[in-house]
Every structure is written in structure tokens, then in C-alpha cells.
């Protein structure tokens, strides 16, 4: 199996995890500290679901291309390039 297949498979899995809004990231907005006490502001943001669906779609295309060998051009002098 080709590299395109494996990369596509990873993208499909990651895309399907991100699509239903399971993934999120944190953004630190700063904070203040007095002595031993500290106050921090952290915002949580969900990753938009369209990013997950797009990654899953592109990954699926890469899986199919990896299985069919579309990513590899035929070698020079290869019999598959000549038609009788």
C-alpha cells in the first residue's frame, strides 16, 4: 500500500473525530498574580465541524488514489504507457 493510502486513512480518522465537535483547543487570554495566588483566563474553542468533514473527504480521495495507484506516473518505457 502506498503513502497516499496511509496518509488518507489517518485524515479520514482524524476528520471523523473532529466532525462531531469532539476536538477543541484552549486559548490563554492572560492573567494576574499577586504573591502565591494567580488568576488566569483560559477560553475553550471547538474546532468547526466543516474542517473535520473536509479532512475526511480529502482523506477518502487519497485512500482511493492510493489503492488505485493514481499518484504514481508510469515509468518511462513502461508497457502500460503504450497502446497497440
N, C-alpha and C positions, 0 to 999 in steps of 0.2 A: 504494500500500500504506500502511496506517495505522501509527501509532506503536506500537500494541499488537503488530502483527506483528513489527516490528523489535526491540522490547524482548524479546518472546518468543523470537525467534530467537537473540538474544545469551544469554538464560537457558538455552536448550537446549544451546548450545555450551559454555558455562561449566559447566553441570551434568554434561555428559558427560565433561568433562575432570576434574572433581572426583570423580566417582563411583568410578573405579577407584583412588582414593587417590594420584593424581599430585600433588595440591596439598598443601602443608604450610606451616606458619608457625613462626617462631622466637620463643622467649621468653627474654629476658635475665634471669638469676637473680642478677646482681650480679657482683662481682669484687673483686680487691685489686691494688694496685700498689705496688711498692717501687722507687723510683728510676725507671729506664727499663723495668724488667720489669713486665709486667702479666699477671694471670691472670683470665680471665673464664669464667663458666659460662653456656652457652647450651644450652637444650633445644629440640629439634625435635619438633613435634606434627603428626600427619597430620590433615587435615580429615576428619570422619566421612563415610563414603560415603552415608549416608541423606540428607545435606544436598544432595549432588550429584543424587541421583535425584529428590528433591523439587523442586529447581530445574528440572531437565529436564522433569518432569511439568507444573509450573505454566507453564513456557515453552511447552510444546506446546499447552496450553489457550489461552494468549494468541495463539499463531500462528493457531490455528483461528478464534478470535474475531476476530482482525484480518482474516483472509481473508473471513469471512462478514459482518463489519460489525456484530457483536452489541454492541459497545461504544458505538455511536452511536445514541442515541434518535432516532426520526423527528422531523422539524421540525414545528412547528405549521402546519396547513394542507397537509401533505404528502398526496398522493393515496394513499400506501401505508397510511395510518392508517385509511382509510375502506373498508368492505366494502359491496358493493352488496346 
